[in-house]
Amino acid sequence: MLAVLGWTVLALVVFAASSAGGLLAAPVDFTPPPAQRPALILDRNGKIIGEIATPQQRVDVPASQIPDVMRDAVVAAEDKTFYSNSGVAPLSIVRATLNDLAGRPTQGGSTITQQYVKDVYVGSQHSFLRKLREAALAIRLDQRLSKSDILTRYLNEVYFGEGAYGIEAAAQYYFDIPASGLSLAQASMLAGLISAPSANNPVVNLAGARSRQQYVLGRMAADGYVTSAAAAAAYAVVPRIAKHVATTATTSIAPQFTASVVAAVKAKYAADPDELYESGMAIHTTLDSSWQQAATTALAAVLPKATDPDAAVVVMDSDTGQVLGIADKVDAAHRYVDTSQSLRISGSTIKPFTLATALESGTYTIDTPVEAPSSKTYPVSECGESDGKPYTITNDEGGGGSYTLQSALAESVNTVYGPLAITVGTSKVYDTAQAAGLVDPAQTGGQKQTQCSMGLGVNVTPLDEAEAYSTLADGGVRHPPSDIASISEGVDTTGGGGSTVYQPTVTATQAIPAAVDAQVVQAMRAVVRYGTGTAAQQPDGLDVFGKTGTTDDYTNAWFSGCVPAYHVCITTWMGYDVPRTMDEVEGVYHPAGGSLPAQIFAKATAGYRTLAHPVVTAPSSSAPAPSTPPTTVSSPVPSTPTSAASSSSTVLSTPPTRTRSSAVASTTSPPSPSSTPPVTTSSAPITLPTAPSG
């Protein structure tokens, strides 16, 4: 038995000697790894708007900025033979060998040089081979570098708890001072953290930190670094601890937008999160700081009180689907309005998609006259409610007479568009809305919303609304929303330079036939000229089109509109986090989509013009401000649809450029608005038949 043990020990010694010899002879790059850097978040013009903070708070400093008192404290606490050893402690290697043979983990006794090598080059796996490699590399490092350089590297890398790596981060975190200003009391406390940074963290366990501080001061006095009197005086001073709160991302102007970007980037790099911080990364986003500021300012101006309802504004580039800004207002209990997930009833903002469905059927034009009774009831057998009662559609302010589909959209007449959705088929209307991006079955349990009331409201998010209206603004071409333009590596601290390593691809689709889309846009211009959306008008007559939306109980109010000259669509929403009726808000009783939301839209658009000073072409006419027309007309409003390709599923090889598509470009300079729409007597109004949903 003794012979077997002897031969085993001899074999281990030979193996260790040969392995160590090989390690000592092999070439090794001892260049220190760069400190982790936050990943920068930039707006579309390269301005830094935030960052993804590193899990390690670390700032390397030169030896000249690390005071002797800090160096002495660490050597006394961690490795009293540091200045005389060859980089290893032989007894620790023997102990590691015996522990490994006995099946116990290796532990303790490492020199400062070994600790540095372990943390930077070999890792902390418990094994004899790892310990052997650590020792061999420590010897080589000790031969290559001066003791001062090794200690400086160690102090820039060692972990002090609370995410603070290196002495500079620790001094800033715990004491709010640079490392160069550390006193004996502070240095001895920090040195005491190294052996157990979590257990002795002074933020949560000041007594434990003080106990270790006393030990370090005692070692410093015993080794002659300080006198006993100086050690006692230092211990008598209790350092003031700065209790910082670590953050993962910072931003100054767009918190919700930045939060979305951070979540997407972290998900992309989930398999190797350190890659975010090791290569000088910059995330180039689609945010336009001018639009962001304009939206934020408009929201604050219209809804200034903390007691006002929650609200959100989404600005989207209608040519590309790029999100240009997200502003929100919430009460103290909420962090932000989730514009991509929080489903709310759209109200009448669904109506343009009902109109598109009707136009595509070939039976209607925007000039088709339709009867508009004050109310319309569908029996349970055809269109009953979920509670088993008949389904009744009413108008907010009476009704009666007849309208064209354009004027009915302008006045948001429920008894025209509710029955129209049922007649053409709510399933088909839903398909049109889904193709445009307004609705997503995945957000409603995979179920299509085809109930009879769907024609007057569906579950949507503010981001959905902005996407769908951007589809209408770009000739029926849908661009999925995006907030990341590209990701670069190797950038400098300002975000400049570097090379692109990621660029998302976006597939655009022809969701609505271009000729149909042009008529819908024409009708939506009437909403702003003389209908429910006049509050969205711009003072110089800048071309704007859109649609208002309000739920029956005033729990949600919307305005979604587009400004062709700026190639943007803007959705504004307001309501409470837990849906309840909005009574009086900023002097408006029961705010509807045409009131405060339309005002936010108008102020955001005007604010952007002030900030960005873009060159735009105003409409050719200078007609007086439109007023509300008579609600009853007897014939269509003349219009000339623009002809264009009508495929509903064409996939575009690349997203359109900023040149407008032909269908919309031909109508971006609207005809002169008049105080009332023209009236003719050539057509009799259609009475929409009673029909079940499609």
C-alpha positions in Angstrom: 0.0 0.0 0.0 2.8 2.4 0.9 4.6 1.5 -2.3 1.4 2.3 -4.3 1.1 5.6 -2.5 4.7 6.4 -3.1 4.6 5.7 -6.8 1.4 7.8 -7.0 3.0 10.8 -5.3 6.1 10.4 -7.5 3.9 10.3 -10.7 2.1 13.4 -9.6 5.4 15.2 -8.9 6.7 14.2 -12.3 3.5 15.2 -14.0 3.4 18.5 -12.1 7.0 19.3 -12.9 6.6 18.5 -16.6 3.3 20.5 -16.8 4.8 23.4 -15.0 7.9 23.3 -17.2 5.7 23.4 -20.3 3.7 26.3 -19.0 6.8 28.2 -18.1 8.2 27.7 -21.6 4.9 28.4 -23.5 4.3 32.0 -24.9 1.7 34.0 -22.9 0.2 37.3 -23.7 0.0 39.2 -20.4 -1.6 42.3 -21.9 -4.3 43.2 -19.3 -7.9 42.9 -20.7 -9.6 46.3 -21.3 -12.1 47.5 -18.7 -15.7 46.9 -19.5 -17.5 49.9 -21.1 -21.2 50.7 -21.1 -22.9 50.1 -24.4 -23.9 53.5 -25.8 -27.4 54.2 -27.1 -27.5 56.9 -29.8 -30.3 58.7 -31.6 -30.5 58.7 -35.4 -28.1 61.6 -35.5 -25.5 60.0 -33.4 -26.3 61.9 -30.1 -25.9 59.8 -27.0 -29.3 59.4 -25.3 -28.5 56.6 -22.8 -26.4 53.6 -22.1 -26.6 50.0 -21.0 -24.5 50.1 -17.9 -22.0 47.4 -17.3 -22.6 44.8 -14.5 -19.1 45.8 -13.4 -18.5 49.3 -12.2 -14.8 49.7 -13.1 -12.5 52.5 -14.0 -8.8 51.7 -14.4 -6.4 54.3 -12.8 -2.6 54.5 -13.0 -0.3 53.7 -10.1 0.2 57.4 -9.4 -3.5 57.7 -8.4 -3.5 54.8 -5.9 -2.1 56.1 -2.6 0.5 54.1 -0.7 -1.8 53.7 2.2 -4.1 51.6 -0.1 -1.3 49.5 -1.4 0.1 48.9 2.1 -3.4 47.9 3.4 -3.9 45.3 0.7 -0.5 43.8 1.0 -0.9 43.5 4.8 -4.3 42.0 4.5 -3.8 39.6 1.5 -0.1 38.7 1.0 2.5 39.8 3.6 5.3 38.2 1.5 4.2 39.9 -1.7 7.4 41.9 -2.1 9.7 38.9 -1.5 7.9 35.9 -3.0 8.3 34.8 -6.6 4.6 35.1 -7.4 3.6 31.9 -5.6 3.3 30.5 -2.1 4.7 26.9 -2.2 2.8 25.9 0.9 -0.5 26.7 -0.8 0.4 24.5 -3.8 1.1 21.6 -1.4 -2.2 22.2 0.4 -4.0 22.3 -3.0 -2.4 19.0 -4.0 -3.4 17.2 -0.7 -6.9 18.6 -0.9 -7.3 17.4 -4.5 -6.1 13.9 -3.5 -8.5 13.8 -0.6 -11.4 15.0 -2.9 -11.7 18.3 -1.1 -11.7 21.7 -3.0 -8.5 23.6 -3.2 -8.6 26.8 -1.0 -6.8 29.8 0.4 -3.2 30.8 0.6 -2.8 32.4 -2.8 -0.5 35.3 -3.4 -1.7 38.6 -4.8 -0.1 37.6 -8.1 -1.9 34.3 -8.1 -5.2 36.0 -7.3 -4.7 38.3 -10.2 -3.8 35.5 -12.6 -6.9 33.5 -11.4 -9.3 36.3 -11.9 -7.9 37.4 -15.3 -6.4 34.4 -17.0 -7.4 31.0 -15.6 -10.7 31.3 -13.8 -11.8 29.9 -10.4 -12.6 26.3 -11.2 -11.6 24.1 -8.2 -9.0 21.6 -9.6 -5.4 20.7 -9.2 -4.6 21.3 -12.8 -6.1 24.8 -12.6 -4.1 25.6 -9.5 -0.9 24.3 -11.2 -1.5 26.5 -14.3 -2.3 29.5 -12.0 1.1 29.0 -10.2 3.1 28.6 -13.4 1.6 31.8 -14.9 2.1 33.7 -11.6 5.8 32.9 -11.7 6.1 34.1 -15.3 4.1 37.3 -14.5 6.3 38.0 -11.6 9.4 37.6 -13.8 7.8 39.8 -16.5 6.4 42.7 -14.4 7.6 44.8 -11.5 5.8 44.3 -8.1 4.4 47.8 -8.5 2.8 47.0 -11.9 1.4 43.7 -10.6 -0.2 45.4 -7.5 -1.6 48.2 -9.7 -3.2 45.7 -12.1 -4.6 43.7 -9.1 -6.1 46.9 -7.5 -7.7 47.9 -10.8 -9.3 44.4 -11.2 -10.2 43.0 -7.7 -13.8 42.8 -6.6 -15.0 45.0 -3.7 -18.7 44.1 -3.7 -21.8 46.0 -4.9 -20.7 45.6 -8.5 -17.5 47.6 -7.9 -14.4 46.2 -9.6 -11.2 48.0 -9.0 -10.2 50.5 -6.4 -11.5 53.6 -8.3 -15.0 52.2 -8.6 -14.9 51.1 -4.9 -13.8 54.5 -3.6 -16.4 56.2 -5.7 -19.2 53.8 -4.8 -18.6 53.5 -1.0 -17.2 57.0 -0.2 -18.0 59.3 -3.1 -14.3 60.1 -3.6 -11.6 59.2 -6.1 -9.1 56.5 -5.1 -6.4 59.1 -4.8 -8.2 60.7 -1.9 -8.5 57.6 0.3 -7.6 57.9 4.0 -6.1 55.2 6.2 -9.5 54.5 7.7 -11.1 54.2 4.3 -8.3 52.2 2.7 -8.2 49.7 5.5 -12.0 49.2 5.3 -11.8 48.6 1.5 -8.8 46.2 1.9 -10.9 44.2 4.4 -13.7 43.6 1.8 -11.5 41.6 -0.6 -11.7 38.3 1.3 -15.5 38.4 1.5 -17.0 41.4 -0.3 -20.7 40.3 0.1 -20.5 39.3 3.7 -18.6 42.4 4.8 -20.3 44.9 2.6 -20.5 48.1 4.7 -23.8 49.2 3.0 -25.6 46.3 4.6 -23.2 45.0 7.3 -21.2 47.9 8.7 -20.3 45.9 11.8 -18.7 43.1 9.7 -16.8 45.7 7.6 -15.6 47.4 10.8 -14.4 44.0 12.2 -12.4 43.4 9.0 -11.1 46.9 9.1 -9.7 46.4 12.6 -8.0 43.2 11.4 -6.3 45.0 8.5 -5.1 47.9 10.7 -3.7 45.4 13.1 -1.8 43.6 10.3 -0.5 47.0 9.0 0.8 47.9 12.5 2.4 44.5 13.0 4.2 44.7 9.6 5.4 48.2 10.2 3.3 50.1 7.7 1.8 52.3 10.4 2.2 52.9 14.1 -0.1 51.4 16.6 -1.3 54.8 17.5 -2.1 55.7 13.8 -4.0 52.4 13.5 -6.0 53.1 16.6 -6.8 56.7 15.4 -7.9 55.4 12.0 -10.2 52.8 13.6 -11.7 55.5 15.8 -13.0 57.3 12.6 -16.1 55.6 11.2 -16.1 56.3 7.4 -19.3 57.8 6.0 -20.8 55.2 3.6 -22.4 56.6 0.4 -25.3 54.3 -0.4 -25.6 54.5 -4.1 -28.2 52.7 -6.1 -26.8 50.8 -9.1 -28.6 51.3 -12.5 -28.7 49.3 -15.7 -29.6 52.0 -18.1 -29.6 55.8 -18.2 -31.4 58.3 -20.4 -32.3 61.9 -20.4 -35.1 62.3 -22.9 -36.7 59.0 -23.9 -37.1 56.5 -21.0 -39.7 54.2 -22.5 -38.0 54.1 -25.9 -34.6 53.4 -24.3 -36.1 50.7 -22.1 -37.5 48.9 -25.2 -34.1 49.1 -26.9 -32.2 47.8 -23.8 -34.6 44.8 -23.6 -34.2 44.0 -27.3 -30.4 44.3 -27.1 -30.0 42.2 -24.0 -32.2 39.5 -25.5 -30.0 39.5 -28.6 -26.9 39.1 -26.5 -28.4 36.8 -23.9 -26.0 33.9 -24.8 -22.9 36.1 -24.2 -23.9 39.2 -22.3 -20.3 40.3 -21.7 -20.0 41.0 -25.4 -22.1 44.1 -24.8 -19.3 45.6 -22.7 -16.1 44.3 -24.1 -16.0 45.6 -27.7 -16.9 49.3 -27.4 -20.5 48.8 -28.6 -23.0 51.5 -29.8 -26.6 50.9 -30.5 -27.8 53.3 -33.3 -31.5 53.8 -32.8 -34.2 55.4 -34.9 -35.1 58.0 -32.3 -35.3 61.6 -33.6 -34.5 63.8 -30.6 -36.5 66.7 -32.1 -39.6 64.7 -32.4 -39.1 63.2 -29.0 -38.8 66.6 -27.4 -41.8 68.0 -29.4 -44.0 65.1 -28.3 -42.8 65.3 -24.7 -43.4 69.1 -24.5 -46.8 68.8 -26.2 -48.0 66.1 -23.7 -46.8 68.2 -20.8 -48.5 71.3 -22.1 -51.9 69.7 -22.7 -51.9 67.4 -19.6 -49.8 69.3 -17.0 -51.3 67.9 -13.8 -50.3 64.8 -12.0 -54.0 64.1 -11.5 -54.6 64.1 -15.3 -55.1 60.7 -17.0 -52.3 58.7 -18.3 -51.3 59.4 -21.9 -48.9 58.3 -24.6 -47.6 59.7 -27.9 -45.9 57.5 -30.6 -44.2 59.2 -33.5 -43.4 56.9 -36.5 -41.6 57.4 -39.8 -44.4 56.4 -42.3 -41.9 55.5 -45.0 -39.9 53.0 -42.9 -41.8 52.1 -39.8 -39.0 53.5 -37.7 -40.1 54.8 -34.3 -39.0 58.4 -34.0 -40.2 59.1 -30.5 -42.3 57.8 -27.6 -43.6 60.2 -24.9 -45.8 59.3 -22.0 -47.4 60.7 -18.9 -48.2 58.5 -15.9 -49.1 59.0 -12.3 -46.6 58.3 -9.5 -47.6 54.6 -9.3 -46.5 53.7 -12.9 -43.1 53.7 -14.6 -44.4 54.3 -18.1 -47.3 53.4 -20.5 -46.4 50.3 -22.3 -47.1 51.4 -25.8 -46.4 48.0 -27.4 -48.3 45.7 -25.0 -51.1 47.6 -23.2 -54.3 46.9 -25.1 -57.0 49.5 -25.2 -60.2 49.9 -27.2 -59.6 51.9 -30.3 -63.0 53.5 -30.7 -63.6 55.0 -34.1 -59.9 54.9 -35.2 -60.9 51.5 -36.7 -63.3 53.3 -39.2 -60.7 54.0 -42.0 -60.1 50.3 -42.2 -63.8 49.6 -42.5 -63.8 52.2 -45.3 -60.9 50.5 -47.0 -62.6 47.1 -46.8 -65.8 48.6 -48.3 -63.9 50.3 -51.1 -62.0 47.2 -52.0 -65.2 45.3 -52.4 -66.0 47.4 -55.5 -69.5 48.3 -54.2 -68.7 51.7 -52.7 -66.7 54.8 -53.2 -66.0 57.6 -50.7 -68.9 59.5 -52.4 -71.5 56.8 -51.9 -74.4 58.3 -50.0 -75.7 56.3 -47.0 -78.6 56.7 -44.6 -77.6 57.5 -41.1 -80.5 56.9 -38.7 -80.2 58.1 -35.1 -79.9 54.5 -34.0 -80.0 51.0 -35.5 -80.8 47.7 -33.7 -79.8 44.2 -34.8 -81.8 41.3 -33.3 -80.1 38.6 -31.3 -80.5 36.2 -34.1 -78.3 38.3 -36.3 -76.0 40.3 -34.1 -76.7 39.8 -30.5 -74.5 41.0 -27.6 -72.6 38.6 -25.4 -75.3 39.2 -22.7 -78.0 37.9 -25.0 -79.5 41.3 -25.8 -80.0 42.8 -29.2 -77.2 45.0 -30.5 -78.0 48.7 -30.9 -75.8 51.3 -32.5 -76.3 54.9 -31.6 -74.7 58.2 -32.4 -73.3 60.5 -29.7 -75.2 63.5 -31.0 -78.4 62.2 -32.6 -77.9 61.6 -36.3 -80.5 61.3 -39.0 -80.4 62.1 -42.7 -77.8 60.8 -45.1 -74.1 61.2 -45.5 -71.4 60.2 -48.0 -68.9 57.7 -46.7 -66.4 60.5 -46.6 -68.5 63.0 -44.7 -69.7 60.2 -42.4 -66.0 59.4 -41.6 -65.4 63.1 -41.1 -68.2 63.3 -38.5 -67.5 59.8 -37.2 -71.1 58.7 -37.7 -71.6 55.4 -35.9 -74.8 54.5 -37.6 -73.0 54.6 -40.9 -69.8 52.8 -40.0 -71.1 50.3 -37.5 -73.6 48.9 -40.1 -71.1 49.2 -42.9 -68.6 46.9 -41.1 -71.4 44.4 -40.6 -72.5 44.6 -44.2 -69.1 44.1 -45.7 -68.2 41.6 -43.0 -66.5 42.2 -39.7 -64.1 39.3 -40.5 -63.0 41.1 -43.6 -62.6 44.4 -41.8 -60.5 42.6 -39.2 -58.3 41.1 -42.0 -57.7 44.6 -43.4 -56.9 46.0 -40.0 -54.5 43.1 -39.3 -52.8 43.4 -42.7 -52.2 47.1 -42.0 -50.8 46.4 -38.5 -53.7 47.7 -36.4 -54.6 44.5 -34.7 -52.6 41.4 -33.7 -54.4 38.2 -32.9 -51.4 37.0 -30.9 -52.2 39.8 -28.3 -55.8 38.6 -28.0 -55.2 34.9 -27.4 -55.0 34.1 -31.2 -58.6 35.1 -31.7 -59.9 37.4 -34.4 -62.3 40.0 -33.2 -65.4 39.6 -35.4 -68.2 40.6 -33.1 -70.7 43.1 -34.5 -69.4 45.9 -32.3 -65.9 45.5 -33.8 -66.7 48.1 -36.4 -66.7 50.7 -33.6 -63.7 49.6 -31.7 -61.0 46.8 -31.4 -58.2 46.0 -28.9 -55.1 47.9 -30.0 -51.9 49.5 -28.6 -50.6 53.0 -29.3 -47.7 51.4 -31.3 -50.3 49.4 -33.4 -52.1 52.6 -34.2 -49.0 54.4 -35.3 -48.0 51.4 -37.5 -51.4 51.1 -39.1 -51.8 54.8 -39.9 -48.3 54.8 -41.3 -49.5 52.1 -43.7 -52.2 54.4 -44.8 -49.7 57.3 -45.2 -47.4 55.2 -47.4 -49.9 54.2 -50.1 -51.0 51.1 -48.3 -47.5 49.7 -47.7 -46.9 48.3 -44.3 -43.6 48.6 -42.5 -43.2 46.7 -39.3 -42.1 49.1 -36.5 -38.4 49.2 -35.6 -36.3 51.1 -33.0 -32.8 49.8 -33.7 -31.1 50.9 -37.0 -27.8 49.2 -36.5 -25.2 48.0 -33.9 -21.5 48.9 -34.1 -18.5 47.7 -32.3 -15.1 49.4 -31.7 -16.6 52.9 -31.2 -15.0 55.6 -29.1 -16.5 57.0 -25.9 -18.6 59.4 -27.9 -20.1 56.7 -30.1 -18.0 57.6 -33.2 -16.1 55.3 -35.4 -16.4 51.5 -35.2 -17.8 49.0 -37.7 -21.4 47.8 -38.2 -21.9 44.3 -36.9 -25.7 44.1 -37.0 -28.4 45.7 -39.2 -32.0 44.4 -39.0 -33.8 43.7 -42.2 -37.4 44.8 -42.6 -39.9 43.4 -45.1 -42.5 45.8 -46.4 -45.8 44.5 -47.8 -48.6 46.0 -49.8 -51.3 45.7 -47.2 -54.0 47.8 -48.8 -54.3 48.4 -52.6 -52.8 51.7 -53.4 -55.9 53.1 -55.3 -58.1 52.2 -52.3 -55.6 53.7 -49.9 -55.6 57.0 -51.8 -59.4 57.3 -51.4 -59.2 56.5 -47.6 -56.5 59.2 -47.2 -58.7 61.6 -49.1 -61.6 60.9 -46.8 -59.4 61.3 -43.7 -58.4 64.8 -44.8 -62.1 65.8 -44.3 -61.8 64.6 -40.7 -59.3 67.4 -40.0 -60.8 70.0 -42.4 -64.3 70.1 -41.1 -65.0 66.9 -39.0 -64.2 65.7 -35.5 -60.5 66.3 -35.8 -60.3 70.1 -36.5 -58.2 70.6 -33.4 -55.4 68.8 -35.2 -55.1 71.5 -37.9 -51.9 73.5 -38.4 -52.2 77.3 -38.5 -50.7 77.6 -42.0 -52.9 74.9 -43.5 -50.2 72.2 -43.6 -51.6 69.0 -45.0 -52.8 66.7 -42.2 -55.1 63.7 -42.2 -56.2 61.4 -39.4 -59.0 60.0 -37.3 -60.4 60.5 -33.9 -61.5 57.7 -31.6 -63.5 57.7 -28.3 -65.0 54.7 -26.4 -68.6 54.8 -25.3 -67.8 55.4 -21.6 -64.9 57.9 -22.2 -62.3 55.5 -20.9 -60.1 56.0 -23.9 -59.6 58.9 -26.3 -57.4 58.8 -29.4 -56.2 60.8 -32.3 -54.1 59.1 -34.9 -52.9 61.3 -37.8 -50.2 61.9 -40.4 -48.2 64.8 -41.8 -47.1 63.9 -45.3 -44.6 66.8 -45.6 -42.7 65.3 -42.6 -43.3 61.7 -43.5 -44.6 60.9 -40.1 -47.7 59.6 -38.4 -48.5 60.4 -34.7 -50.7 58.5 -32.4 -51.9 60.1 -29.2 -53.9 58.2 -26.5 -55.2 59.1 -23.1 -57.0 57.2 -20.4 -56.5 55.7 -16.9 -54.3 52.7 -16.2 -57.3 51.0 -14.7 -60.0 51.9 -17.2 -62.6 54.3 -15.8 -64.6 57.2 -17.2 -62.6 60.4 -17.8 -64.9 63.2 -16.4 -63.5 66.7 -16.5 -59.9 66.9 -17.7 -58.2 70.3 -18.1 -61.6 72.0 -18.5 -62.9 69.5 -21.0 -65.8 67.4 -19.8 -65.7 63.8 -21.1 -62.7 64.4 -23.4 -63.0 62.8 -26.8 -60.4 62.0 -29.4 -61.0 65.3 -31.2 -60.3 67.4 -28.1 -57.2 66.9 -25.9 -55.5 64.1 -28.0 -55.9 66.1 -31.2 -54.5 69.2 -29.4 -51.4 67.1 -28.4 -51.0 66.0 -32.0 -51.2 69.7 -33.2 -48.7 70.9 -30.6 -46.3 68.1 -31.2 -46.3 68.9 -35.0 -45.9 72.6 -34.4 -43.2 72.0 -31.8 -41.2 69.8 -34.2 -41.3 72.6 -36.8 -39.9 75.0 -34.3 -37.1 72.7 -33.2 -36.1 71.2 -36.6 -37.0 74.1 -39.0 -37.6 71.7 -41.9 -38.3 73.0 -45.3 -41.8 72.1 -46.3 -44.2 73.0 -49.1 -47.5 74.4 -47.8 -50.7 73.7 -49.6 -51.3 75.8 -52.7 -54.5 77.3 -51.4 -55.1 79.8 -48.6 -58.7 79.1 -47.9 -60.2 80.3 -44.6 -60.3 77.9 -41.6 -63.0 75.3 -42.2 -66.1 75.2 -40.1 -68.4 72.3 -39.4 -70.6 71.6 -42.5 -74.3 70.6 -42.3 -74.6 67.0 -41.2 -77.1 66.1 -43.9 -76.1 65.9 -47.5 -77.9 64.3 -50.4 -75.2 63.3 -52.7 -71.5 62.4 -52.9 -68.6 64.7 -52.5 -66.7 64.6 -55.8 -63.3 63.0 -55.8 -61.0 61.4 -58.2 -59.2 58.2 -57.0 -55.6 57.8 -58.0 -55.0 54.7 -60.0 -52.2 52.4 -58.9 -51.3 48.8 -58.6 -53.8 47.0 -56.4 -52.1 43.8 -55.3 -52.8 43.2 -51.6 -49.8 41.0 -50.9 -46.9 42.3 -52.9 -43.6 42.0 -51.0 -41.2 44.8 -51.7 -37.6 43.8 -52.0 -36.5 46.8 -50.0 -38.3 49.3 -47.9 -39.4 52.4 -49.8 -37.1 55.4 -49.8 -38.2 58.7 -48.6 -39.7 59.4 -52.0 -43.4 59.1 -51.6 -45.3 56.3 -53.3 -47.3 57.5 -56.3 -50.7 56.9 -54.7 -50.1 59.2 -51.8 -47.8 61.7 -53.5 -50.5 62.6 -55.9 -52.7 63.8 -53.1 -50.3 65.5 -50.7 -51.4 68.9 -51.9 -55.2 68.7 -51.1 -57.8 70.7 -52.9 -58.9 73.9 -51.3 -61.1 73.2 -48.2 -64.4 74.9 -48.1 -66.6 75.7 -45.1 -69.1 73.0 -46.3 -68.6 70.0 -48.6 -70.1 70.4 -52.1 -73.6 69.0 -52.5 -75.2 67.5 -55.6 -78.5 65.7 -56.2 -77.5 62.9 -58.6 -77.6 59.9 -56.3 -80.0 58.6 -53.7 -78.7 57.4 -50.4 -78.2 53.7 -49.7 -79.8 52.1 -46.8 -77.4 49.6 -45.4 -79.1 46.2 -45.0 -79.2 44.3 -41.7 -76.6 41.5 -42.0 -74.7 39.2 -39.6 -71.0 39.6 -39.2 -68.7 38.0 -41.8 
